């Protein structure tokens, strides 16, 4: 190339043309289209530019206050590192001592002979979430709430760590996905029911979700029905309520039987 | 004289071997999702398969084809031995190691992230490192293409750069710059989380960075096909290229307009302001310009060939075209698929219309027509044209080659047209389960069965393609004539500086990326509330 850039027709043509196109696009996207909409949010040029750029300004301010839910909801936010905090004098041993008050229902080593959940080997994140919900009232229980109401956050972490450390009892039958009922293995896509196994194990496990095999049959059935009727409400985003509501009684029985090993 | 035949063949064979496996995965996916099969008991098998199919077809296969073809073009067009051959082999081995590192955790079910990464889903770190290694391996190729052109230009001051090399280096630079988006996402967002160094991920920012790569990568896939349109087909059918300058302008415009348009993939994402979505929508529309220039130029070139063969009249010349020539056939079939795919793409690029088909099977249909159809059929054509020169043996199965191309075309149409229909009905893409027992879904079941049949035709076509290439290695030895690219009607003697180098266009490409992506990226970086906990795939809670 010879001569100054601004006299070169290739440079002027390509850069100038692209620049004009950019200016035109910016005008359309940031000024013209927002102002052409009969949108209550359009309040002048500067606001339209800011809103089109995705930068919230005064047009967003006159909003109503957040709605307070009529019932208590779970406030637990779980991340993969929620329980990674240093033990600060606590841990599995301390949790074992605290767990003495739990043995009446949950068994000496976390395996229940009554219709209460087996806690031995349950995921710590799942136990911790439920304990916090019992404590806050998001999952009301005449038995559990008084027992945990005065425990500190560290106590709950230690209890979770203790039960997670115990050996889990396995039922060989539940390992076999081929033998699982459809509701566990494939769900019912048209009714928005994902496979139970996609969160509760066998297919995949999600954070804060308990594994279910083997748990006592009556316990599983009671909880699933409580979700279906909306009497249990501590599931994040109403996930289990939406699923259980759509399940038929036969599907509830099939899934409960599968996970309790009573097929 | 091509002195790096083994290098080129190694790239092509690895590409086609992986392609053969990925085609089977694709057909399996269609089958298990169709009413012909019961539901998969383990849905993760499907997502693993999608991840593997997409990773191979989207990243590894086209990259290897572009690299192998690029090394070939460098020697064949510049007439100088490839500089940096050892580096080229290093890049090749990096891709092999990267592919293995990526595919093993995918097979183990630790990486069902559906190949576009989908943060906050996080897979096994080796998958991401593998993809990074594939990209770095390809950057070796980018550097070598730049170096080879630079050395040639120094030795030939003022001489016009051969069109094939001009386009090849344009493709390399486009790839180098577009891969930066995904590289930033992997290095600063995903890999730190996958390694456990970070506990949250800015999902909005990650998706914006990925969109930087997401659409321009299609034009990187397109480049070898377009190079074949301009520099192989006119010669192969006995004609001339209508306009050398038009070709250069098309490739230059691809650099400028292919890159800064990715946010149209995020129309449904709330993190990005609507203004930028409109801007990207307009720039996406501009991609039609080089595409239509190409269609015009190639049709004109083909007409020249037809008239040289005695064709007359306004349309009578079409009959005079050498339809039995695989290059002619591939070009025609490619254009038809490009037309349908491009028409569907106009819907995707529209800020308003996209909401109708967003994330439905329509999208799958669109990009399979463009990539699997228009582009891959030209990859076949490239292989058929190059193979005799690489192996020194003649391709004997002309009829089989034509059958293969027709099967690929028919298969792709039968596969993708029903997808468009199902997409309009709202069938989501990338889902393992569809319940066809619901009354409203019955009609979709029929269309999915048609797609399974289309997929089966594609599998047969792919097998024939590989069989033809394998058989060629044992065919009769010939001494092929020196490989040449198409000659233009008016061969360039001197060229304006803007069409003899890529500096201006690369600068425009970078400048437009900054204007179109700068603000959304900075805005999302400054939005800590956009960071969310990761969801580990295949990990334990």
HADDOCK unambig.tbl for C-alpha pairs under 7 A between the chains (distance, minus, plus):
assign (segid A and resid 1 and name CA) (segid B and resid 497 and name CA) 5.40 0.50 0.50
assign (segid A and resid 10 and name CA) (segid B and resid 498 and name CA) 6.44 0.50 0.50
assign (segid A and resid 25 and name CA) (segid B and resid 279 and name CA) 4.94 0.50 0.50
assign (segid A and resid 25 and name CA) (segid B and resid 282 and name CA) 6.44 0.50 0.50
assign (segid A and resid 26 and name CA) (segid B and resid 279 and name CA) 6.08 0.50 0.50
assign (segid A and resid 29 and name CA) (segid B and resid 275 and name CA) 4.22 0.50 0.50
assign (segid A and resid 29 and name CA) (segid B and resid 276 and name CA) 6.77 0.50 0.50
assign (segid A and resid 29 and name CA) (segid B and resid 278 and name CA) 4.96 0.50 0.50
assign (segid A and resid 29 and name CA) (segid B and resid 279 and name CA) 5.99 0.50 0.50
assign (segid A and resid 30 and name CA) (segid B and resid 275 and name CA) 4.92 0.50 0.50
assign (segid A and resid 51 and name CA) (segid B and resid 273 and name CA) 6.85 0.50 0.50
assign (segid A and resid 52 and name CA) (segid B and resid 273 and name CA) 4.99 0.50 0.50
assign (segid A and resid 52 and name CA) (segid B and resid 274 and name CA) 4.81 0.50 0.50
assign (segid A and resid 52 and name CA) (segid B and resid 275 and name CA) 4.21 0.50 0.50
assign (segid A and resid 53 and name CA) (segid B and resid 273 and name CA) 4.39 0.50 0.50
assign (segid A and resid 53 and name CA) (segid B and resid 274 and name CA) 6.54 0.50 0.50
assign (segid A and resid 53 and name CA) (segid B and resid 275 and name CA) 5.53 0.50 0.50
assign (segid A and resid 53 and name CA) (segid B and resid 276 and name CA) 6.59 0.50 0.50
assign (segid A and resid 54 and name CA) (segid B and resid 272 and name CA) 5.94 0.50 0.50
assign (segid A and resid 54 and name CA) (segid B and resid 273 and name CA) 3.69 0.50 0.50
assign (segid A and resid 54 and name CA) (segid B and resid 274 and name CA) 6.86 0.50 0.50
assign (segid A and resid 79 and name CA) (segid B and resid 533 and name CA) 5.76 0.50 0.50
assign (segid A and resid 177 and name CA) (segid B and resid 41 and name CA) 6.88 0.50 0.50
assign (segid A and resid 178 and name CA) (segid B and resid 41 and name CA) 6.66 0.50 0.50
assign (segid A and resid 185 and name CA) (segid B and resid 41 and name CA) 5.24 0.50 0.50
assign (segid A and resid 185 and name CA) (segid B and resid 42 and name CA) 6.69 0.50 0.50
assign (segid A and resid 186 and name CA) (segid B and resid 39 and name CA) 6.81 0.50 0.50
assign (segid A and resid 186 and name CA) (segid B and resid 41 and name CA) 6.02 0.50 0.50
assign (segid A and resid 189 and name CA) (segid B and resid 433 and name CA) 6.63 0.50 0.50
assign (segid A and resid 189 and name CA) (segid B and resid 434 and name CA) 6.57 0.50 0.50
assign (segid A and resid 189 and name CA) (segid B and resid 435 and name CA) 6.07 0.50 0.50
assign (segid A and resid 190 and name CA) (segid B and resid 435 and name CA) 5.78 0.50 0.50
assign (segid A and resid 203 and name CA) (segid B and resid 42 and name CA) 6.25 0.50 0.50
assign (segid A and resid 204 and name CA) (segid B and resid 538 and name CA) 6.65 0.50 0.50
assign (segid A and resid 205 and name CA) (segid B and resid 540 and name CA) 6.54 0.50 0.50
assign (segid A and resid 205 and name CA) (segid B and resid 541 and name CA) 6.48 0.50 0.50
assign (segid A and resid 206 and name CA) (segid B and resid 541 and name CA) 6.01 0.50 0.50
assign (segid A and resid 207 and name CA) (segid B and resid 541 and name CA) 4.72 0.50 0.50
